[in-house]
Amino acid sequence: MVLPETYTSALLLTILSMLCWGSWANTYKLAGKWRFELYYFDYALGVLIAATIAAFTFGTLGYDGFLFLDDLMRAGKRNMAYGFAGGVVFNLANMLLVAAIAVAGLAVAFPVGIGLALVIGVIWNYVINPQGNPTLLFTGVAIVVGAIVVDAIAYRTHGIQQAKEKTKAGQTHSTAPRTSWKGIALSLASGVLMGSFYPLVELGKQGDWGLGPYAIAFIFALGVFSSTFVFNLFFMNVPVEGKPVEIRDYFKGTFRQHLLGWTGGVIWATGTISNFVAASAPREVQVGPAISYAMGQGATLISALWGLLVWKEFRGATGTVKLLLGLMLALFAIGLGLVAIAPLYAR
């Protein structure tokens, strides 16, 4: 199998992971009024297709002669169960994330949800496989927590501002401006679950019968794909917004909408496989699972920029809200920077 041979190449893979994880959701935004429940069927298929292609290409090539199928045949059942469970846990978290995007947008769902996932995931991964300078690592995590809080305040402030404008314009009968916490709640629920899947992946890779990165990605993708048909039935019948969706509505989508879903899954899976591979590199060049996961979660910054600059999700914001958003971006950048350099100053 193909693995990075230098720290630089491993770090570049984590950067690719960050870009992919921060950009795939644009395919959902581009799908227009296509409901996220229907989009997600195509997304899950794209994840499985990408993981399968990677397994039989990069997972089968390389100088070591160790093939993807060899990896599967020798793997322990418990390790495979951990990898599959990781996919299932991630999938529920990601569905909640996409639901939060539908309600509150990229600039809220990702910073709050994925930011919280970063905090939980880094702590869990460091406990399982401690690498990097703990002072820098956890200082960075604390700063990311601050960024999450600031983003939530900005969202709340902007929501109240919009509610006041609607009240003045006579578009609502309420005299007390209100804004929904639904987007924040969905993001937080997603973050708690999202921070729990990566340790399961690491458990699937550990031990004498542990899976390699391409094999664990394939098993993980199977968990994502199969659980979609379970979780999505719930979201279709009890939607976070709008009316319930029928299965037959899926076949009413255009080819472009289906293509965007498949593409979103492929982009996300590319980032995930890159992340798994970076964390599985030889120990002398390995960035480590805690750092690899944290760097990948730099997607929060990427997605927030997409939401703010491209999709204009805070259009018409006051100067106070803009200041809060700028502070949020700065805190994320500083926090992620500390996490990134933590392995260079390991004790």
N, C-alpha and C positions, 0 to 999 in steps of 0.2 A: 504494500500500500504506500501511497505517497504521503510523506510527512515533512514538515519544515525542518531544515537542518541548521538554521541560525535563529538567534533571538529576534533579529530584525524581520525575517520572513514570518515568524510566528506572530509578531506584533502587527505586521501588515495584514495578516489574516483576521486579527481581531478588529482592525480598522474596517476591513471589508464587511465583516459581520455587523459592525455599527452602522455602516451606510445602508446595508440591506435591511436590517431590522428597523431603521428609521425611515425607510422610503417605501416599503411594500404597501402600506396603507393608502398611499396615493392612488393605487389602482381601485380601491373601494370608492374614494372620492370621485374619481373619474367616471365611475359607473352611473353617476347621476342619482336618479330616484330608485334605483335597484335596491331592494331591501337587503339588509346585511345578512339575514337568515338565508336568503337564496344565494347571495354572493359566496357565502361560506362553504357551500357544497363544492363549488369550483375551486375555491382556495385550498380546501383539504386535499382534493385530487392533485392539484399542482404540487403540494408538499410531497406527496407520495411519489409522483413521477420524478421529481428532482432528486429525491433520496435514492431511488432505484437506479437512475442514470449514474449518479456519483458512485454508488456501490460497485457497479460493474465497469467503471472506468478508473477513476482515481483510487478506488478501493481495491482494484485488482492489478494495478500497475505498480512499478517501483522496484528498487533493487533488492529488497528483502525477500521477495518471492512468496510473501504471505498474502493469500487471497481472501477476498471478502467472504466467499463461501466456506473457506477453511475456518475463518473466524466464527461464523455462525455454527458450524458443526461442533466445534470444541467448546462453545460457550455454555456456561451453567444455566440451568433453567431459572434459578433465582435472579441471576444477572439480567437475563432476558426479560423477566417479569418487572424488574426495576426500570429498565429502559422503556417498556410498554407503558408502565404506570406513569412514568415521566411525561410521555406523550399525551396521556389522558388528562393528567392534571394541567399541563400546559394548555391543552385545547379548551378546557372550560375557562381558564384564565383569559385566553385570547378571545374567546367568544364574548366574554364580559367586556374586554377591552374594545372590541369592534362595536359593541352596543354603546359603550361610553362615547366612542367617536361619533356614532350616529346622533347621540343626544347633545354632546358638549363640544365636539371637534377635536382635532389632533393636538392643538396647543394646550389642551387641558388633560385629555385622556392619557397621553403618553407621559408627560412630566409627572403627573400624580401617580398613575398606575405603575408605569415602568420604573419610576423613581423609587417608589416603595418596594418594588420587586428587587431593585438593585441592593437596597439596604438589607433586606431579608436574605437575599441570595449570597451576598458577599460574606455575611456573618456565618451562614451555614457552610458555605464552601471553605471558609478559612478554618472552621472547626474540623471539617473532614480532611483537608489537605492544606495545612498552614504554610503559606509562602508569601514573601514580601514583608516589608517593614510594617508592623502592626500600627505604629503611631501614625504614619502617613496614610495607611489604608483606612483606618477608622476615623481619622480627622476628615478625610475626603468624604466618607459616608455621612458623617455628621453635617457637613456642609450641604450635601445633597438633600438631606432631610429639611434643612432650611429652605432650599430651593422649592421643594414640594409645598411647604407651607405658604411661601410667598405666591406661588402660582395659584393655589386655592383661594387666597385672599384676592388676587387680581381677578379671578373668574367671578367670585362673589360680588366684588365691587362693580365690575362691568355689568353683571346681571341686574343689580339694583339700579344702576344708571339707566339701562334699557327699559326697565319696568317703569321708572319715573317718567321717561319720555313717552311711553305708551299711555300712561295715566293722563299726562298733560294733553296728549293728542286725542283723548277720549276713546282710545281703543280698548280700554278695560274699565270696569265699573269699580274696581278696588281702589280705595283711597290710600291704602298702605302698600307701597311697592314691595313685591316679593320676587324671589328668584328660586328656581328649583335646585335642590341638592342632588338630584338623581344622577347627573353626570359624575359628580365627585364620588358618590356612593358606589357607583358601578366601577369607577377607576380604582378605588381603594380595595374593593372586593377582588378585582382582577390582580392588583398588586400583591395581595397576600398569597394568592395561589401561584402567581407567576414567580414569586421568589422561592417557591417550594419545589419546582420541577427540576431545577438544575442539580440539586443534591441527589435526587433519584438517579439522574443520568450518571453522576460520578460513582454512585454505588454500583451501577450496572457495569462500570468499567473497571472496578477494583477486583483484586484477588487473582488467583491462578486461572480462573475460568471467566475472567472479565472480557467484555467486548471491546473491540477497537473502535475508533471514532466513526468509521463508515458503517460498520455493522450496528452500532448503537443508534446512529442516525436513521437507519432503515427501520429498525424495530420501533424507534420513537415515532417515525412517520406512520407506521401501521397503527399505533395507538391514537394518533391524531385523526387519521382517516376513519377508522372504525367507530370511534366515540362520537364523531360528528353526527352520525345518524341517530344517536341516542340523545345527546344534548340539544341538537337543533330542533327536535320534535317539541321539546319544552319551550324553547324560545319562539317557535312558530305559533304555538297555541297560547302562550302567555307572553306576548311581545312587550318589550320595554317601552315602545311607543307605537301608535298606529293600531290597525286592526289585525286579527290573526291572519296568518298566511297559510295557503293550501299548497300541497306538494305540486299540484298541476300548474301553479303559478311559475314554478321553476322553468317549465318548458315554454313559457311566454316571453322569456328573456331573449334579447338579440344576441347574435354571435359575438358582437363586440363586448357585451356585458359578461358573457361566459369567458371570453378570452382574457378579459381583465382579471377575473377571478383566478384563472389558471396561472396567469403571469404573477399575480400577487403571491400565490403559494410558492412558485418557483423562486421568486426573489427572496422570500423569507427563508426558505429551505437552504438556499445558497449561503445566506448569512449564518444559519445555524450550523451547517456542516463545517464551514470555515472556522466557527467558534470551537466546535468539538475537536477539530483537527489541531488547532492551535493549543488547546489545553492538553492534548495527548502527545505532543512532541517529546522527543528525548529530554530527560530531566535537565540536562546541561543547557538546553536552549528553551525550555518550557517557560511560558509566561505564568503557568499555573491556573487552575480552575477559578480561583477567586478573582484574579486579575483579568483573566479571559472573559469571565462572565460580566464583570464590572465594565470593562471596555466595550463589550458588545452592547451593554445597556446605555452607552453613550448615544444610543438611538433616541433617547429622550430629547437630547439637544437637537439632533437632526430633524426629528418629527415636529418639534416645537417651531423650528425655523420654517419648515414647510407650511405649517398651519398659519403662522403669523405673516410670512412674506408672500406666499403664493396663494393661499386660500383666504387670506384676509379675515380670519375668524374673530379678530377683535376690532373690526372696522368701526370707526367712530368712537374709539375709546378716549377717555379723558387723559389729561397729562399725568394724573396720579396712577392710573392703570398702566399707562405706557412705562412709567418709571418702575413700577412693580415688575412688569414683564422683563424689562432690561436687567433688573436686579436678579430675577429668576435665572435668566440665561447666564449671567456672570457667575452666579453661585454654582450652577451646574458645570460650567467650564472649569472653574477652580477645583471643585470636588472631583471631577473626572480626571483632571490633570494630576492631582495627588495620588489617586488610585493607579494611574498609569505608570508613575515613577516609583511606586512602592517596591517593585521587585528589584530595582536598581540599587536600593539602599537596605537590602535585607540584612538582618542582624545575624 
